[in-house]
């Protein structure tokens, strides 16, 4: 089988794709890009938005958007990381997986580079603080919605668990999750402790 090629950077959402590639045992190569230098080389022709991750398929086609990539890989290779549409868990999966990328993820987009959106510095500090506060509220919603068993949906692992396992390393970070969202924290540890993912999670240590 021809390899997939993942363009990513240390500490970013590309780690979610790495975990899925590992779980599905797919041959792949990883190209690590340096933060602040995405515009160098040929990457602008690969992803004009200069965002990561990006996946080059064996066919040469380019995919972006982490959830879209992971969903595609799971479907293409008969994975079990998305519930069957006839499963009762499917509706919950759809709701909360989209909530992660449509509601929680954008708070980093606006809160990490506040100078893109507002001036002066006082307004930037307020934007960062407010997006951080909103993110914590949304994580608490997910904590309440978690099944309270092995994984977010129950006994079956899903892409939601992989996304949580990576995102607990971002603000408000692991200690906050241990204190305020213990179910999500436990799910994250369960994924991170799987030996096949050790190299991926090493980047967060």
N, C-alpha and C positions, 0 to 999 in steps of 0.2 A: 504494500500500500504506500502511495506517495505521501510524504509528510505534509502536515499543516505547518504554516509559519506564523508565529505569533509575535507581533510588535507590541512591546509593553515597556513599562518603566518600573523601577523598584517602588514598592509600596502602593501601587495603584490598583484599579479594578481588574487589570489584566491577570492578577493572581486568581480571580474567580475562574477565568478561562483555563488557566494552568491546571487548577484542581479538576475541572471537568475533563480536560484532555487526559489527565492521569487516571481518573476513575474509569474512563471508557477505554483506557489502554491504547490510545491512538498515537501513532508515530508523529512527532512534531519537533520543530526547532523553535528556539526563542531568540529574538533579537532585542536586546535591552537598549532602549534609548535613554539618553541623558536628559534629565529635566532641564528646561530652559534652552535646549538645543534641538527641539523637534523640527525646526525650520531648516536645519542643515541637511545636506545630502539629498537623497531621493524621497524622503518621507512626505514632503508636501504633495507629491504626485500620487502617493498612495492614500493619504488621508488629508485632504486640503484643510480640514478643520484643525489639524495638528493636535488631535486628541488620541489618547490610548485607552483601551486596547484596540488593535486592528488585527484581523485574522485573514491571511491569504490562504484560500482553499487550494487543494491539489489541482483544481481546474484552472487556477489563476485568478478566479473571482475574489474580490475584496469584500469583507464584511466588517462593520463596526457595530457599536452598541453592545455592551457586555451581555445583557439578558437575551438579545436576539441571537448573538453568537452561541451562547450556552444552550438555548432552546433548539437551535438548528443542529448542533452537534449531538444533542440527546436524541432528537428525532431521526437524524440521518443514520445513527449507529445503534438504534434500538436500545437506548438507555432507559433507566427507570427513575430518572430524576424529575420527571413531570408526571403527575397522576394521570391515569386514563380518564378521558372525558366522561366516561360513565361512572367513575368513582365519585363518591360523595365529597371527597377532599378536593376535587378539581376546582370547584367554584372558589373555595378558600385559597387554593393555590393561585388562581388567576388574580384574585383581589390583592393578596399581599405581595406577590412578586412584582406586580405593577406598582403598588404603593411604594415599594423600596426604590424603584428606579425613577418613578414620576414625582414622588413627593419628598423622599429623604435625600436621594442623590443630588437634586438641584440645590439644596442648601449649601453644599460644598462649592458648587459652581459660583454661587453669588457671594458666599462668605469667605472663600479662600483668597480671592483676588478682588478685594473690595474697591481698589482704585480704578477698576474698569467701569464701575457703575456710579460711584458718588465721590464728591469732594466736599469739604476739606477732610483732614485726617479724623476729626471728631465724628463726622458722618460715617466714615469708613469703620471706625471702631464700633459705632452703634449698629451698623449693618451686620458686622461680624457677630456681635453679641446677640442680636435678635435672631439671626439665622441659627446660631448655636442653641438658643433657647427653644426655638421651634423644632429643631431636630430632636432635642431631648423629649419634647412632648410627643412627637410622633413615634419615637422608639418605645415610649411607655404604652402607646396604643398597641404596638406589636407585641410587647410583653404580655399585655392583657389577652391578646388573641392567641398566643402560643398555647399549644395543646397541653403542655405540662408533662409530657412524657419524653421519649428519647429525642424527638425531632419536632420542628415547628408544627407539622401537620399531624403528628402522632408517632407511630412506629416506623413509618416509611420516610426515608431520607429524600429530600428534594433540593432543587436549586436554591430555594429560599435559605436553607441551612448553610449552603456554601457561601452565599452572599453575606449572611450574618457573620459567618466565621471570619471573613475578611474585614467587614466594616466595623467590627468591634475594635479594630486597631486604629481607627480614625476617631477624631473628636466625637463624643466626649471620652473615648478611650476605655480600656479594659476595666480599670478600677471603678469607673462610674457604672458600667454594666454589672459588675459583680455586686455592687451595692444596690442598684435601683432596678436592674433587669436580670435577676438571677436565672430565669429560664433561658433567656437568650444567651447569657454568658455560658451556661452549661452546654447548650447546643454548639456554641463556637468551639469550646474546648474539645467536645466529642469529635468534631471534624478535624481540628488542628492536630489532635493526638494520633490520627491515623498515620502509620509509618510512611505510607506511599506519598504523603504530602509534606514530609519534613523539609525538603529543599525549598518548597514554596513558602512555607511559613517562617523559614529562617530569615527571610528578608525583613520581617517585622520585629525581630529580637534585638 
